[in-house]
Amino acid sequence: MNRVMILDHNIKNIGLATRTVTEGEEQDLVKSFIDYYIHIFLKNNKVNNLAVFIEPQVASGFPDIVFASYSTRIMDNWSKERDRLDISDFKVLSYLIMSGGCSGDNLIGWLGMDEKVILETLEKLLDAKMVCCSKGVWKPVDLKKIYHIKKLVSVEAKMSDIRKVAEQTLINTWFASQSYALVNSANPQNNTINNFLKQGTGLYCKQKGFKKIVEAQKLKLPSSYLSLQFNEWVGKAVAYHT
């Protein structure tokens, strides 16, 4: 089985939309970095597989690259009912994960969603074996059974304008476990390095090869409903051999 899966186009049956890439120097930088990352991954990681998303459409835009390292056991507890889930369902599931569980009334109050929608969502999540209910309290099942992404690394590339790419990397921390900028510069200035250190995001620079100048802070997964969405995209892609 191929351990690397490239997801660079619209795939309707898994609900993935992407943006058409614009050819040029920046895209050449992106392609080279993907090759580099895959090489390092296959060399150092003998356990997990890798999904590479290229400009996936998410609520905050189109991150240039998202690398999802995931367990080969992602299909162990997969169910056909997960095909029915959408963003609204992941928002509810994300809230249950963050809160540790709550009643249906609390869900309605905190999320501000219609009662009928909440009840339909809980039923869908229950059918998909992703939540359980005991004494009126809804809780997520053991995350190890339903969430198999081990690392979710976002990368934003820029030929110049480091300030803008720094802002984009900070935005991506809402879903990624690590967020990086990739720039075509061999020697970034000290204030640039300090800015990335301060905001907890990472920096790769292009020299003869690629060099990690700043290690990104590692954040817990899943950190949001979008972290859950990436897990579902990967699972569906594996299930349907996309």
Contacts in CASP RR format, 6 or more apart in sequence:
PFRMAT RR
TARGET T0000
AUTHOR 0000-0000-0000
METHOD contacts of the structure
MODEL  1
MNRVMILDHNIKNIGLATRTVTEGEEQDLVKSFIDYYIHIFLKNNKVNNL
AVFIEPQVASGFPDIVFASYSTRIMDNWSKERDRLDISDFKVLSYLIMSG
GCSGDNLIGWLGMDEKVILETLEKLLDAKMVCCSKGVWKPVDLKKIYHIK
KLVSVEAKMSDIRKVAEQTLINTWFASQSYALVNSANPQNNTINNFLKQG
TGLYCKQKGFKKIVEAQKLKLPSSYLSLQFNEWVGKAVAYHT
3 42 0 8 1.000
3 49 0 8 1.000
3 50 0 8 1.000
4 38 0 8 1.000
4 41 0 8 1.000
4 42 0 8 1.000
4 49 0 8 1.000
4 50 0 8 1.000
4 51 0 8 1.000
4 52 0 8 1.000
5 49 0 8 1.000
5 50 0 8 1.000
5 51 0 8 1.000
5 52 0 8 1.000
5 234 0 8 1.000
5 237 0 8 1.000
5 238 0 8 1.000
5 242 0 8 1.000
6 52 0 8 1.000
6 54 0 8 1.000
7 16 0 8 1.000
7 18 0 8 1.000
7 51 0 8 1.000
7 52 0 8 1.000
7 53 0 8 1.000
7 54 0 8 1.000
7 56 0 8 1.000
7 233 0 8 1.000
7 237 0 8 1.000
7 242 0 8 1.000
8 18 0 8 1.000
8 21 0 8 1.000
8 52 0 8 1.000
8 53 0 8 1.000
8 54 0 8 1.000
8 55 0 8 1.000
9 18 0 8 1.000
10 16 0 8 1.000
10 17 0 8 1.000
10 18 0 8 1.000
11 237 0 8 1.000
11 242 0 8 1.000
13 236 0 8 1.000
13 240 0 8 1.000
13 242 0 8 1.000
14 232 0 8 1.000
14 233 0 8 1.000
14 235 0 8 1.000
14 236 0 8 1.000
14 237 0 8 1.000
14 240 0 8 1.000
14 242 0 8 1.000
15 233 0 8 1.000
15 236 0 8 1.000
16 53 0 8 1.000
16 56 0 8 1.000
16 57 0 8 1.000
16 233 0 8 1.000
16 237 0 8 1.000
17 56 0 8 1.000
17 57 0 8 1.000
18 53 0 8 1.000
18 54 0 8 1.000
18 55 0 8 1.000
18 56 0 8 1.000
18 57 0 8 1.000
18 62 0 8 1.000
19 55 0 8 1.000
19 57 0 8 1.000
19 62 0 8 1.000
21 27 0 8 1.000
21 30 0 8 1.000
21 54 0 8 1.000
21 55 0 8 1.000
25 159 0 8 1.000
25 184 0 8 1.000
26 157 0 8 1.000
26 158 0 8 1.000
26 159 0 8 1.000
29 157 0 8 1.000
29 159 0 8 1.000
29 182 0 8 1.000
29 184 0 8 1.000
29 206 0 8 1.000
30 54 0 8 1.000
30 64 0 8 1.000
30 65 0 8 1.000
30 157 0 8 1.000
30 182 0 8 1.000
32 206 0 8 1.000
32 210 0 8 1.000
33 65 0 8 1.000
33 155 0 8 1.000
33 157 0 8 1.000
33 182 0 8 1.000
33 204 0 8 1.000
33 210 0 8 1.000
34 52 0 8 1.000
34 54 0 8 1.000
34 65 0 8 1.000
36 209 0 8 1.000
36 210 0 8 1.000
37 52 0 8 1.000
37 65 0 8 1.000
37 67 0 8 1.000
38 50 0 8 1.000
38 52 0 8 1.000
41 50 0 8 1.000
41 67 0 8 1.000
41 69 0 8 1.000
42 50 0 8 1.000
45 69 0 8 1.000
47 71 0 8 1.000
47 72 0 8 1.000
48 69 0 8 1.000
48 70 0 8 1.000
48 71 0 8 1.000
48 72 0 8 1.000
48 150 0 8 1.000
49 69 0 8 1.000
49 70 0 8 1.000
49 71 0 8 1.000
49 72 0 8 1.000
50 67 0 8 1.000
50 68 0 8 1.000
50 69 0 8 1.000
50 70 0 8 1.000
51 67 0 8 1.000
51 68 0 8 1.000
51 70 0 8 1.000
51 233 0 8 1.000
51 234 0 8 1.000
51 237 0 8 1.000
52 65 0 8 1.000
52 66 0 8 1.000
52 67 0 8 1.000
52 68 0 8 1.000
53 63 0 8 1.000
53 65 0 8 1.000
53 66 0 8 1.000
53 67 0 8 1.000
53 68 0 8 1.000
53 230 0 8 1.000
53 233 0 8 1.000
54 64 0 8 1.000
54 65 0 8 1.000
55 62 0 8 1.000
55 63 0 8 1.000
55 64 0 8 1.000
55 65 0 8 1.000
56 62 0 8 1.000
56 63 0 8 1.000
56 66 0 8 1.000
56 233 0 8 1.000
58 175 0 8 1.000
58 226 0 8 1.000
58 229 0 8 1.000
59 226 0 8 1.000
60 171 0 8 1.000
60 172 0 8 1.000
60 174 0 8 1.000
63 154 0 8 1.000
63 155 0 8 1.000
63 156 0 8 1.000
63 168 0 8 1.000
63 172 0 8 1.000
64 155 0 8 1.000
64 156 0 8 1.000
64 157 0 8 1.000
64 182 0 8 1.000
65 154 0 8 1.000
65 155 0 8 1.000
65 157 0 8 1.000
66 152 0 8 1.000
66 153 0 8 1.000
66 154 0 8 1.000
66 155 0 8 1.000
66 176 0 8 1.000
66 230 0 8 1.000
67 151 0 8 1.000
67 152 0 8 1.000
67 153 0 8 1.000
67 154 0 8 1.000
67 155 0 8 1.000
68 149 0 8 1.000
68 151 0 8 1.000
68 152 0 8 1.000
68 153 0 8 1.000
68 230 0 8 1.000
68 231 0 8 1.000
68 234 0 8 1.000
69 149 0 8 1.000
69 150 0 8 1.000
69 151 0 8 1.000
69 152 0 8 1.000
69 153 0 8 1.000
70 148 0 8 1.000
70 149 0 8 1.000
70 150 0 8 1.000
70 231 0 8 1.000
70 234 0 8 1.000
70 235 0 8 1.000
71 148 0 8 1.000
71 150 0 8 1.000
73 148 0 8 1.000
74 148 0 8 1.000
74 231 0 8 1.000
74 234 0 8 1.000
74 235 0 8 1.000
74 238 0 8 1.000
75 235 0 8 1.000
75 238 0 8 1.000
75 239 0 8 1.000
76 145 0 8 1.000
77 129 0 8 1.000
77 145 0 8 1.000
77 146 0 8 1.000
78 235 0 8 1.000
78 239 0 8 1.000
79 127 0 8 1.000
79 128 0 8 1.000
79 129 0 8 1.000
81 124 0 8 1.000
81 127 0 8 1.000
81 128 0 8 1.000
81 129 0 8 1.000
82 128 0 8 1.000
82 130 0 8 1.000
82 232 0 8 1.000
82 236 0 8 1.000
83 236 0 8 1.000
84 124 0 8 1.000
84 127 0 8 1.000
84 128 0 8 1.000
85 124 0 8 1.000
85 125 0 8 1.000
85 128 0 8 1.000
85 232 0 8 1.000
87 225 0 8 1.000
87 229 0 8 1.000
88 113 0 8 1.000
88 117 0 8 1.000
88 121 0 8 1.000
89 121 0 8 1.000
89 124 0 8 1.000
89 125 0 8 1.000
90 225 0 8 1.000
90 226 0 8 1.000
90 228 0 8 1.000
90 229 0 8 1.000
90 232 0 8 1.000
91 111 0 8 1.000
91 225 0 8 1.000
92 107 0 8 1.000
92 111 0 8 1.000
92 113 0 8 1.000
92 118 0 8 1.000
92 121 0 8 1.000
92 122 0 8 1.000
92 125 0 8 1.000
93 125 0 8 1.000
93 130 0 8 1.000
93 131 0 8 1.000
93 140 0 8 1.000
93 225 0 8 1.000
93 228 0 8 1.000
94 222 0 8 1.000
94 224 0 8 1.000
94 225 0 8 1.000
94 227 0 8 1.000
94 228 0 8 1.000
95 102 0 8 1.000
95 107 0 8 1.000
95 110 0 8 1.000
95 111 0 8 1.000
96 102 0 8 1.000
96 107 0 8 1.000
96 131 0 8 1.000
96 138 0 8 1.000
96 139 0 8 1.000
96 140 0 8 1.000
97 140 0 8 1.000
97 143 0 8 1.000
97 222 0 8 1.000
99 110 0 8 1.000
100 139 0 8 1.000
100 140 0 8 1.000
101 137 0 8 1.000
101 138 0 8 1.000
101 139 0 8 1.000
101 140 0 8 1.000
102 110 0 8 1.000
102 137 0 8 1.000
102 138 0 8 1.000
103 136 0 8 1.000
103 137 0 8 1.000
103 138 0 8 1.000
104 118 0 8 1.000
104 122 0 8 1.000
104 136 0 8 1.000
104 138 0 8 1.000
107 113 0 8 1.000
107 118 0 8 1.000
107 122 0 8 1.000
107 138 0 8 1.000
108 114 0 8 1.000
108 115 0 8 1.000
108 118 0 8 1.000
111 118 0 8 1.000
113 121 0 8 1.000
122 131 0 8 1.000
122 133 0 8 1.000
122 138 0 8 1.000
125 131 0 8 1.000
126 132 0 8 1.000
126 133 0 8 1.000
129 141 0 8 1.000
129 145 0 8 1.000
129 146 0 8 1.000
130 140 0 8 1.000
130 141 0 8 1.000
130 146 0 8 1.000
131 138 0 8 1.000
131 139 0 8 1.000
131 140 0 8 1.000
131 141 0 8 1.000
132 138 0 8 1.000
132 139 0 8 1.000
132 141 0 8 1.000
133 139 0 8 1.000
140 146 0 8 1.000
143 222 0 8 1.000
146 231 0 8 1.000
147 221 0 8 1.000
147 222 0 8 1.000
147 228 0 8 1.000
147 231 0 8 1.000
148 231 0 8 1.000
148 234 0 8 1.000
148 235 0 8 1.000
149 221 0 8 1.000
149 222 0 8 1.000
149 227 0 8 1.000
149 230 0 8 1.000
149 231 0 8 1.000
149 234 0 8 1.000
150 221 0 8 1.000
151 177 0 8 1.000
151 178 0 8 1.000
151 221 0 8 1.000
152 175 0 8 1.000
152 176 0 8 1.000
152 177 0 8 1.000
152 178 0 8 1.000
152 221 0 8 1.000
152 227 0 8 1.000
152 230 0 8 1.000
153 176 0 8 1.000
153 177 0 8 1.000
153 178 0 8 1.000
153 179 0 8 1.000
153 180 0 8 1.000
153 216 0 8 1.000
154 169 0 8 1.000
154 172 0 8 1.000
154 175 0 8 1.000
154 176 0 8 1.000
154 178 0 8 1.000
154 179 0 8 1.000
154 180 0 8 1.000
155 180 0 8 1.000
155 181 0 8 1.000
155 182 0 8 1.000
155 204 0 8 1.000
156 165 0 8 1.000
156 168 0 8 1.000
156 169 0 8 1.000
156 172 0 8 1.000
156 179 0 8 1.000
156 180 0 8 1.000
156 181 0 8 1.000
156 182 0 8 1.000
157 165 0 8 1.000
157 181 0 8 1.000
157 182 0 8 1.000
157 183 0 8 1.000
158 164 0 8 1.000
158 165 0 8 1.000
158 181 0 8 1.000
158 182 0 8 1.000
158 183 0 8 1.000
158 184 0 8 1.000
159 183 0 8 1.000
159 184 0 8 1.000
160 183 0 8 1.000
160 184 0 8 1.000
162 181 0 8 1.000
162 183 0 8 1.000
162 185 0 8 1.000
162 188 0 8 1.000
162 192 0 8 1.000
165 181 0 8 1.000
165 182 0 8 1.000
165 183 0 8 1.000
166 181 0 8 1.000
166 192 0 8 1.000
166 195 0 8 1.000
166 196 0 8 1.000
166 199 0 8 1.000
166 201 0 8 1.000
168 181 0 8 1.000
169 179 0 8 1.000
169 180 0 8 1.000
169 181 0 8 1.000
169 196 0 8 1.000
169 199 0 8 1.000
169 201 0 8 1.000
169 202 0 8 1.000
169 216 0 8 1.000
170 179 0 8 1.000
170 199 0 8 1.000
170 201 0 8 1.000
172 179 0 8 1.000
172 201 0 8 1.000
173 179 0 8 1.000
173 200 0 8 1.000
173 201 0 8 1.000
173 219 0 8 1.000
173 223 0 8 1.000
174 223 0 8 1.000
174 224 0 8 1.000
174 226 0 8 1.000
175 223 0 8 1.000
175 224 0 8 1.000
175 226 0 8 1.000
175 227 0 8 1.000
175 230 0 8 1.000
176 219 0 8 1.000
176 223 0 8 1.000
176 227 0 8 1.000
177 218 0 8 1.000
177 219 0 8 1.000
177 220 0 8 1.000
177 221 0 8 1.000
177 223 0 8 1.000
178 202 0 8 1.000
178 216 0 8 1.000
178 217 0 8 1.000
178 218 0 8 1.000
178 219 0 8 1.000
179 201 0 8 1.000
179 202 0 8 1.000
179 216 0 8 1.000
180 201 0 8 1.000
180 202 0 8 1.000
180 203 0 8 1.000
180 204 0 8 1.000
180 216 0 8 1.000
181 196 0 8 1.000
181 201 0 8 1.000
181 202 0 8 1.000
181 203 0 8 1.000
181 204 0 8 1.000
182 204 0 8 1.000
182 205 0 8 1.000
182 206 0 8 1.000
182 210 0 8 1.000
183 203 0 8 1.000
183 204 0 8 1.000
183 205 0 8 1.000
183 206 0 8 1.000
184 205 0 8 1.000
184 206 0 8 1.000
185 205 0 8 1.000
185 206 0 8 1.000
186 205 0 8 1.000
186 206 0 8 1.000
186 207 0 8 1.000
187 205 0 8 1.000
188 203 0 8 1.000
188 205 0 8 1.000
188 213 0 8 1.000
192 203 0 8 1.000
193 203 0 8 1.000
193 213 0 8 1.000
193 214 0 8 1.000
196 202 0 8 1.000
196 203 0 8 1.000
196 213 0 8 1.000
196 214 0 8 1.000
197 214 0 8 1.000
200 216 0 8 1.000
200 217 0 8 1.000
201 214 0 8 1.000
201 216 0 8 1.000
201 217 0 8 1.000
202 212 0 8 1.000
202 213 0 8 1.000
202 214 0 8 1.000
202 215 0 8 1.000
202 216 0 8 1.000
203 212 0 8 1.000
203 213 0 8 1.000
203 214 0 8 1.000
204 210 0 8 1.000
204 211 0 8 1.000
204 212 0 8 1.000
204 213 0 8 1.000
205 211 0 8 1.000
205 213 0 8 1.000
221 227 0 8 1.000
222 228 0 8 1.000
222 231 0 8 1.000
236 242 0 8 1.000
END
